[in-house]
Amino acid sequence: MSPSDSSAVSRREFLLKSALTGAGLILAPAALRAQKEAAASDRSSDALNIAIVGCGIQGLILLDSLLLIPGVRIQAICDIRDYCQTQGRERLDKGGRAGETRYYTDFEDFLDKERSRDLHAVIIATPDVCHAPQTNACLKAGLHVYCEKVMSNTVEGARSMVRTMRETGKLLQIGHQRRSNPRYEFTINQLVKNARIPGRLTALRAQWNHLSGSGPVVCPKGTEVPVDTLRRYGYPSMEHLLVWRRYRNYAGGPICDLGAHQMDILNWVIGVRPTKLTAVGGRDYVKNSEQLDNVIAIYDYPTSEGMVRAMCEVISTSSAGGGGFAKFMGEEGTIILSETPRLTKAYREHIAPSWDQWVEKKLLVRKGGTPREADDRIDVRETMALDEFGIPVVLTKTIYQPHLENFFDAIRGKATLNFDGARALESEGVIFPVNAAVAEGKPYIFSPSDFEA
């Protein structure tokens, strides 16, 4: 098992740091002030003692959010790479919170020593293959766990996590952070389900397309892990550690890594289990990967109002405009929902009743722009341009912060988890069969066992 995370290639880390800085998460004065306020609170008697297992790219992103949350003390960091430990220490130094943190290379050593030091919870951001064994070990040690999605590289691993959660009575939050995002909660619960602004849903679509690197992996000088250490944790080479998502032994490929997020949103909207999956895909671009890099999966959802078909697309050859999104299409309108604010919009079909009432009730915001002076359709069968509306909810925190805060509030007895292991298995059950369905070239028929522990 390895407490390391994905590729630490220098270019990617540079882009990550640039993105975080641009978003105001590293150097912005407001973020620095929030870090200082949180640092003062983590010395209080009721502060939660937290450890991070896996301090690669995802672990660092979570750490940046942790530094903004009051009442949280980072007690330990564990990663098999000294380089990742150093990156974590530098983040803590900038936030003024590095003095009490201990660092470990070996997971078993970490758990053996820290479990007796009043540790409350563990954040797990390691490769997918590590999630189940590390989560189960932490739960059995009496610790609450926040584990990144997907739950495991296998459905069997995911089921074991749910069983251990139930047996130990400890909390297990899975990192589908959109479940705690106020814009997602508002859009799905208020606009789609309560107000039914799109009308009867007829089709859904989700995508997360991105331009993936296909060249050789270069490990930055001075960040290598000794060969004997790599092999002890199950990695034949540094490439296997840096880009573990390319290998079947460690992960399920882009459809699991990215598609799981988007399909979770569609499951949330529809509210019933699918009955059938049809999928196509291939290794079309990243030639030195064992995973399918282009996948299109179609699901049949029988609802009380009729059949709804949902398509999930993960393409590694084009960003297709950037950002992942989910689209809910109904008889009276369409809502596009994304963590990227500029992609989040609602469109009224021209045959639908006026949406003025939803604007007056502040459920929607009318978008500006010049009035349409003429019908510019090129064909009479083409739908005329639709009225565009905005969603009046803005997330003022990092995208991970509300989900982590919900986890900590649940530990303190002030909330229930927004997405525990059982609910995550119910949602991720639609993703696990995709690779096999592509390989076999025939539809997959779901059974109740696909969603249960």
ZIJOTA-V777335 format. One record per residue. N is the residue number from 1. RES is the residue in one letter. SS is DSSP state (@ for helix, = for strand, . for the rest). OMEGA is omega in radians with two decimals (none if undefined). Layout:
n=N res=RES ss=SS omega=OMEGA
n=N res=RES ss=SS omega=OMEGA
This chain:
n=1 res=M ss=. omega=-3.11
n=2 res=S ss=. omega=3.01
n=3 res=P ss=. omega=3.07
n=4 res=S ss=. omega=3.13
n=5 res=D ss=. omega=-2.99
n=6 res=S ss=. omega=-3.02
n=7 res=S ss=. omega=3.08
n=8 res=A ss=. omega=3.12
n=9 res=V ss=. omega=-2.98
n=10 res=S ss=@ omega=-3.10
n=11 res=R ss=@ omega=-3.11
n=12 res=R ss=@ omega=3.13
n=13 res=E ss=@ omega=3.07
n=14 res=F ss=@ omega=3.13
n=15 res=L ss=@ omega=3.11
n=16 res=L ss=@ omega=-3.13
n=17 res=K ss=@ omega=3.12
n=18 res=S ss=@ omega=-3.12
n=19 res=A ss=@ omega=3.14
n=20 res=L ss=@ omega=3.12
n=21 res=T ss=@ omega=3.13
n=22 res=G ss=@ omega=3.13
n=23 res=A ss=. omega=3.10
n=24 res=G ss=. omega=-3.07
n=25 res=L ss=. omega=-3.08
n=26 res=I ss=. omega=-2.97
n=27 res=L ss=. omega=-3.09
n=28 res=A ss=. omega=-3.13
n=29 res=P ss=@ omega=-3.13
n=30 res=A ss=@ omega=3.13
n=31 res=A ss=@ omega=3.12
n=32 res=L ss=@ omega=3.09
n=33 res=R ss=@ omega=3.13
n=34 res=A ss=@ omega=3.09
n=35 res=Q ss=@ omega=-3.12
n=36 res=K ss=@ omega=3.11
n=37 res=E ss=@ omega=3.12
n=38 res=A ss=@ omega=3.13
n=39 res=A ss=@ omega=3.12
n=40 res=A ss=@ omega=-3.09
n=41 res=S ss=@ omega=-3.06
n=42 res=D ss=. omega=3.09
n=43 res=R ss=. omega=3.14
n=44 res=S ss=. omega=-3.05
n=45 res=S ss=. omega=-3.11
n=46 res=D ss=. omega=3.12
n=47 res=A ss=. omega=3.09
n=48 res=L ss== omega=3.10
n=49 res=N ss== omega=-3.00
n=50 res=I ss== omega=3.01
n=51 res=A ss== omega=3.08
n=52 res=I ss== omega=3.08
n=53 res=V ss== omega=-3.04
n=54 res=G ss=. omega=-3.06
n=55 res=C ss=. omega=3.00
n=56 res=G ss=. omega=-3.05
n=57 res=I ss=@ omega=-3.12
n=58 res=Q ss=@ omega=3.11
n=59 res=G ss=@ omega=3.12
n=60 res=L ss=@ omega=3.10
n=61 res=I ss=@ omega=3.10
n=62 res=L ss=@ omega=3.11
n=63 res=L ss=@ omega=3.10
n=64 res=D ss=@ omega=3.10
n=65 res=S ss=@ omega=3.13
n=66 res=L ss=@ omega=-3.11
n=67 res=L ss=. omega=3.13
n=68 res=L ss=. omega=-3.04
n=69 res=I ss=. omega=3.13
n=70 res=P ss=. omega=3.02
n=71 res=G ss=. omega=-3.14
n=72 res=V ss== omega=3.12
n=73 res=R ss== omega=3.12
n=74 res=I ss== omega=-3.03
n=75 res=Q ss== omega=-3.08
n=76 res=A ss== omega=3.02
n=77 res=I ss== omega=-3.12
n=78 res=C ss== omega=3.10
n=79 res=D ss=. omega=-3.10
n=80 res=I ss=. omega=3.13
n=81 res=R ss=. omega=3.06
n=82 res=D ss=@ omega=-3.13
n=83 res=Y ss=@ omega=-3.13
n=84 res=C ss=@ omega=3.06
n=85 res=Q ss=@ omega=3.13
n=86 res=T ss=@ omega=3.11
n=87 res=Q ss=@ omega=3.09
n=88 res=G ss=@ omega=3.13
n=89 res=R ss=@ omega=3.13
n=90 res=E ss=@ omega=3.09
n=91 res=R ss=@ omega=-3.13
n=92 res=L ss=@ omega=3.10
n=93 res=D ss=@ omega=-3.13
n=94 res=K ss=@ omega=3.13
n=95 res=G ss=. omega=3.13
n=96 res=G ss=. omega=-3.01
n=97 res=R ss=. omega=-3.05
n=98 res=A ss=. omega=-2.96
n=99 res=G ss=. omega=-3.02
n=100 res=E ss=. omega=-3.06
n=101 res=T ss=. omega=3.07
n=102 res=R ss== omega=-3.02
n=103 res=Y ss== omega=-3.08
n=104 res=Y ss== omega=3.01
n=105 res=T ss=. omega=-3.06
n=106 res=D ss=. omega=-3.09
n=107 res=F ss=@ omega=-3.12
n=108 res=E ss=@ omega=3.10
n=109 res=D ss=@ omega=3.10
n=110 res=F ss=@ omega=-3.04
n=111 res=L ss=@ omega=-3.13
n=112 res=D ss=@ omega=-3.06
n=113 res=K ss=@ omega=-3.02
n=114 res=E ss=@ omega=-3.10
n=115 res=R ss=. omega=-3.13
n=116 res=S ss=. omega=-3.09
n=117 res=R ss=. omega=3.07
n=118 res=D ss=. omega=3.06
n=119 res=L ss=. omega=-3.11
n=120 res=H ss=. omega=-3.00
n=121 res=A ss== omega=-3.13
n=122 res=V ss== omega=3.00
n=123 res=I ss== omega=-3.10
n=124 res=I ss== omega=-3.13
n=125 res=A ss=. omega=-3.12
n=126 res=T ss=. omega=3.04
n=127 res=P ss=. omega=-3.03
n=128 res=D ss=@ omega=-3.11
n=129 res=V ss=@ omega=-3.13
n=130 res=C ss=@ omega=-2.98
n=131 res=H ss=@ omega=-3.06
n=132 res=A ss=@ omega=-3.12
n=133 res=P ss=@ omega=-3.13
n=134 res=Q ss=@ omega=3.10
n=135 res=T ss=@ omega=-3.13
n=136 res=N ss=@ omega=3.14
n=137 res=A ss=@ omega=-3.14
n=138 res=C ss=@ omega=3.12
n=139 res=L ss=@ omega=-3.14
n=140 res=K ss=@ omega=3.07
n=141 res=A ss=. omega=3.09
n=142 res=G ss=. omega=-3.08
n=143 res=L ss=. omega=2.98
n=144 res=H ss== omega=-3.04
n=145 res=V ss== omega=2.89
n=146 res=Y ss== omega=-3.07
n=147 res=C ss== omega=3.10
n=148 res=E ss=. omega=3.03
n=149 res=K ss=. omega=-0.19
n=150 res=V ss=. omega=-3.05
n=151 res=M ss=. omega=-3.08
n=152 res=S ss=. omega=3.03
n=153 res=N ss=. omega=3.09
n=154 res=T ss=. omega=3.09
n=155 res=V ss=@ omega=3.11
n=156 res=E ss=@ omega=3.09
n=157 res=G ss=@ omega=3.13
n=158 res=A ss=@ omega=3.13
n=159 res=R ss=@ omega=-3.13
n=160 res=S ss=@ omega=3.12
n=161 res=M ss=@ omega=3.12
n=162 res=V ss=@ omega=3.14
n=163 res=R ss=@ omega=3.14
n=164 res=T ss=@ omega=3.07
n=165 res=M ss=@ omega=-3.12
n=166 res=R ss=@ omega=-3.11
n=167 res=E ss=@ omega=-3.07
n=168 res=T ss=@ omega=-3.09
n=169 res=G ss=. omega=3.12
n=170 res=K ss=. omega=-3.11
n=171 res=L ss=. omega=3.07
n=172 res=L ss== omega=3.08
n=173 res=Q ss== omega=3.11
n=174 res=I ss== omega=-2.94
n=175 res=G ss=. omega=2.93
n=176 res=H ss=. omega=-2.92
n=177 res=Q ss=@ omega=3.11
n=178 res=R ss=@ omega=3.14
n=179 res=R ss=@ omega=3.10
n=180 res=S ss=@ omega=-3.14
n=181 res=N ss=. omega=-3.07
n=182 res=P ss=@ omega=3.12
n=183 res=R ss=@ omega=3.08
n=184 res=Y ss=@ omega=3.13
n=185 res=E ss=@ omega=-3.13
n=186 res=F ss=@ omega=-3.06
n=187 res=T ss=@ omega=-3.05
n=188 res=I ss=@ omega=-3.06
n=189 res=N ss=@ omega=-3.06
n=190 res=Q ss=@ omega=-3.04
n=191 res=L ss=@ omega=-3.04
n=192 res=V ss=@ omega=-3.00
n=193 res=K ss=@ omega=-3.08
n=194 res=N ss=@ omega=-3.12
n=195 res=A ss=. omega=-3.12
n=196 res=R ss=. omega=-3.09
n=197 res=I ss=. omega=3.10
n=198 res=P ss=. omega=-3.02
n=199 res=G ss=. omega=3.10
n=200 res=R ss=. omega=3.12
n=201 res=L ss== omega=-3.12
n=202 res=T ss== omega=-3.13
n=203 res=A ss== omega=3.11
n=204 res=L ss== omega=3.13
n=205 res=R ss== omega=3.07
n=206 res=A ss== omega=3.08
n=207 res=Q ss== omega=2.93
n=208 res=W ss=. omega=-3.13
n=209 res=N ss=. omega=-3.10
n=210 res=H ss=. omega=3.12
n=211 res=L ss== omega=-3.06
n=212 res=S ss=. omega=3.07
n=213 res=G ss=. omega=-3.11
n=214 res=S ss=. omega=-3.09
n=215 res=G ss=. omega=3.13
n=216 res=P ss=. omega=-3.12
n=217 res=V ss=. omega=3.13
n=218 res=V ss=. omega=3.12
n=219 res=C ss=. omega=3.13
n=220 res=P ss=. omega=-3.11
n=221 res=K ss=. omega=3.12
n=222 res=G ss=. omega=-3.13
n=223 res=T ss=. omega=-3.09
n=224 res=E ss=. omega=3.04
n=225 res=V ss=. omega=3.13
n=226 res=P ss=. omega=-3.07
n=227 res=V ss=@ omega=-3.11
n=228 res=D ss=@ omega=3.08
n=229 res=T ss=@ omega=3.10
n=230 res=L ss=@ omega=-3.08
n=231 res=R ss=@ omega=3.11
n=232 res=R ss=@ omega=-3.14
n=233 res=Y ss=. omega=2.99
n=234 res=G ss=. omega=3.13
n=235 res=Y ss=. omega=-3.14
n=236 res=P ss=. omega=-3.08
n=237 res=S ss=. omega=3.08
n=238 res=M ss=@ omega=3.12
n=239 res=E ss=@ omega=3.12
n=240 res=H ss=@ omega=3.12
n=241 res=L ss=@ omega=-3.06
n=242 res=L ss=@ omega=-3.11
n=243 res=V ss=. omega=-3.10
n=244 res=W ss=@ omega=-3.13
n=245 res=R ss=@ omega=3.12
n=246 res=R ss=@ omega=-2.98
n=247 res=Y ss=. omega=-3.07
n=248 res=R ss=. omega=-3.12
n=249 res=N ss=. omega=-3.01
n=250 res=Y ss=. omega=-3.02
n=251 res=A ss=. omega=-3.13
n=252 res=G ss=. omega=3.11
n=253 res=G ss=. omega=-3.07
n=254 res=P ss=@ omega=-3.11
n=255 res=I ss=@ omega=3.07
n=256 res=C ss=@ omega=-3.07
n=257 res=D ss=@ omega=-3.09
n=258 res=L ss=. omega=-3.10
n=259 res=G ss=@ omega=-3.13
n=260 res=A ss=@ omega=3.09
n=261 res=H ss=@ omega=-3.03
n=262 res=Q ss=@ omega=3.12
n=263 res=M ss=@ omega=3.08
n=264 res=D ss=@ omega=3.13
n=265 res=I ss=@ omega=3.12
n=266 res=L ss=@ omega=3.08
n=267 res=N ss=@ omega=3.13
n=268 res=W ss=@ omega=-3.11
n=269 res=V ss=@ omega=-3.04
n=270 res=I ss=@ omega=3.05
n=271 res=G ss=. omega=3.05
n=272 res=V ss=. omega=3.13
n=273 res=R ss=. omega=3.06
n=274 res=P ss=. omega=3.12
n=275 res=T ss=. omega=-3.07
n=276 res=K ss== omega=3.10
n=277 res=L ss== omega=3.00
n=278 res=T ss== omega=-3.03
n=279 res=A ss== omega=3.03
n=280 res=V ss== omega=3.12
n=281 res=G ss== omega=-3.14
n=282 res=G ss== omega=2.99
n=283 res=R ss=. omega=-2.97
n=284 res=D ss=. omega=-2.98
n=285 res=Y ss=. omega=-3.12
n=286 res=V ss=. omega=-2.97
n=287 res=K ss=. omega=-3.11
n=288 res=N ss=. omega=3.10
n=289 res=S ss=. omega=3.06
n=290 res=E ss=. omega=-3.02
n=291 res=Q ss=. omega=2.99
n=292 res=L ss=. omega=-3.12
n=293 res=D ss=. omega=3.06
n=294 res=N ss== omega=-3.09
n=295 res=V ss== omega=2.97
n=296 res=I ss== omega=-3.12
n=297 res=A ss== omega=3.14
n=298 res=I ss== omega=-3.08
n=299 res=Y ss== omega=3.03
n=300 res=D ss== omega=3.10
n=301 res=Y ss== omega=3.07
n=302 res=P ss== omega=-3.14
n=303 res=T ss== omega=-3.13
n=304 res=S ss=. omega=3.14
n=305 res=E ss=. omega=-3.13
n=306 res=G ss== omega=-3.10
n=307 res=M ss== omega=3.01
n=308 res=V ss== omega=3.09
n=309 res=R ss== omega=-3.08
n=310 res=A ss== omega=3.14
n=311 res=M ss== omega=3.06
n=312 res=C ss== omega=-3.06
n=313 res=E ss== omega=3.03
n=314 res=V ss== omega=-3.08
n=315 res=I ss== omega=-3.09
n=316 res=S ss=. omega=-3.08
n=317 res=T ss== omega=-3.14
n=318 res=S ss=. omega=3.07
n=319 res=S ss=. omega=3.09
n=320 res=A ss=. omega=3.10
n=321 res=G ss=. omega=3.04
n=322 res=G ss=. omega=3.03
n=323 res=G ss=. omega=3.04
n=324 res=G ss=. omega=3.11
n=325 res=F ss== omega=3.02
n=326 res=A ss== omega=-3.08
n=327 res=K ss== omega=3.13
n=328 res=F ss== omega=-3.05
n=329 res=M ss== omega=3.14
n=330 res=G ss== omega=-3.10
n=331 res=E ss=. omega=-3.06
n=332 res=E ss=. omega=3.13
n=333 res=G ss== omega=-3.13
n=334 res=T ss== omega=3.04
n=335 res=I ss== omega=3.05
n=336 res=I ss== omega=-3.04
n=337 res=L ss== omega=-3.09
n=338 res=S ss=. omega=2.98
n=339 res=E ss=. omega=3.05
n=340 res=T ss=. omega=-3.02
n=341 res=P ss=@ omega=-3.06
n=342 res=R ss=@ omega=3.13
n=343 res=L ss=@ omega=-3.05
n=344 res=T ss=. omega=-3.06
n=345 res=K ss== omega=3.02
n=346 res=A ss== omega=-3.11
n=347 res=Y ss== omega=3.10
n=348 res=R ss== omega=3.03
n=349 res=E ss=. omega=-3.04
n=350 res=H ss=. omega=3.13
n=351 res=I ss=. omega=-3.08
n=352 res=A ss=. omega=3.03
n=353 res=P ss=. omega=-3.14
n=354 res=S ss=. omega=3.07
n=355 res=W ss=. omega=-3.13
n=356 res=D ss=@ omega=-3.13
n=357 res=Q ss=@ omega=-3.13
n=358 res=W ss=@ omega=3.05
n=359 res=V ss=@ omega=3.14
n=360 res=E ss=@ omega=3.13
n=361 res=K ss=. omega=3.11
n=362 res=K ss=. omega=3.01
n=363 res=L ss=. omega=3.10
n=364 res=L ss=. omega=3.06
n=365 res=V ss== omega=3.12
n=366 res=R ss== omega=-3.13
n=367 res=K ss=. omega=3.10
n=368 res=G ss=. omega=3.13
n=369 res=G ss=. omega=-3.13
n=370 res=T ss=. omega=3.11
n=371 res=P ss=. omega=3.08
n=372 res=R ss=. omega=-3.09
n=373 res=E ss=. omega=-3.12
n=374 res=A ss=. omega=3.08
n=375 res=D ss=. omega=-3.03
n=376 res=D ss=. omega=3.09
n=377 res=R ss=. omega=3.12
n=378 res=I ss=. omega=-3.11
n=379 res=D ss=. omega=-3.10
n=380 res=V ss=. omega=3.12
n=381 res=R ss=. omega=3.13
n=382 res=E ss=. omega=3.13
n=383 res=T ss=. omega=3.12
n=384 res=M ss=. omega=-3.13
n=385 res=A ss=. omega=-3.03
n=386 res=L ss=. omega=3.04
n=387 res=D ss== omega=-3.08
n=388 res=E ss== omega=-3.13
n=389 res=F ss== omega=3.08
n=390 res=G ss== omega=3.11
n=391 res=I ss=. omega=-2.99
n=392 res=P ss=. omega=3.09
n=393 res=V ss=. omega=-3.10
n=394 res=V ss=. omega=3.06
n=395 res=L ss=. omega=-3.10
n=396 res=T ss=. omega=3.13
n=397 res=K ss=. omega=3.01
n=398 res=T ss=. omega=-3.05
n=399 res=I ss=. omega=-3.13
n=400 res=Y ss=. omega=-2.99
n=401 res=Q ss=@ omega=-3.12
n=402 res=P ss=@ omega=-3.12
n=403 res=H ss=@ omega=3.05
n=404 res=L ss=@ omega=3.12
n=405 res=E ss=@ omega=3.08
n=406 res=N ss=@ omega=3.10
n=407 res=F ss=@ omega=-3.12
n=408 res=F ss=@ omega=3.09
n=409 res=D ss=@ omega=3.11
n=410 res=A ss=@ omega=3.09
n=411 res=I ss=@ omega=-3.13
n=412 res=R ss=. omega=3.13
n=413 res=G ss=. omega=-3.10
n=414 res=K ss=. omega=-3.10
n=415 res=A ss=. omega=2.96
n=416 res=T ss=. omega=-3.12
n=417 res=L ss=. omega=3.08
n=418 res=N ss=. omega=-3.10
n=419 res=F ss=. omega=-3.12
n=420 res=D ss== omega=-3.04
n=421 res=G ss=@ omega=-3.11
n=422 res=A ss=@ omega=3.12
n=423 res=R ss=@ omega=3.11
n=424 res=A ss=@ omega=3.09
n=425 res=L ss=@ omega=3.09
n=426 res=E ss=@ omega=-3.11
n=427 res=S ss=@ omega=-3.10
n=428 res=E ss=@ omega=3.10
n=429 res=G ss=@ omega=3.14
n=430 res=V ss=@ omega=-3.05
n=431 res=I ss=@ omega=-3.03
n=432 res=F ss=@ omega=-3.10
n=433 res=P ss=. omega=-2.96
n=434 res=V ss=@ omega=-3.08
n=435 res=N ss=@ omega=3.12
n=436 res=A ss=@ omega=3.12
n=437 res=A ss=@ omega=3.08
n=438 res=V ss=@ omega=-3.09
n=439 res=A ss=@ omega=-3.09
n=440 res=E ss=@ omega=3.09
n=441 res=G ss=. omega=3.11
n=442 res=K ss=. omega=-3.11
n=443 res=P ss=. omega=3.07
n=444 res=Y ss== omega=3.13
n=445 res=I ss== omega=-3.09
n=446 res=F ss=. omega=3.01
n=447 res=S ss=. omega=-3.13
n=448 res=P ss=@ omega=-3.10
n=449 res=S ss=@ omega=3.12
n=450 res=D ss=@ omega=-3.03
n=451 res=F ss=@ omega=-3.02
n=452 res=E ss=. omega=3.12
n=453 res=A ss=. omega=none
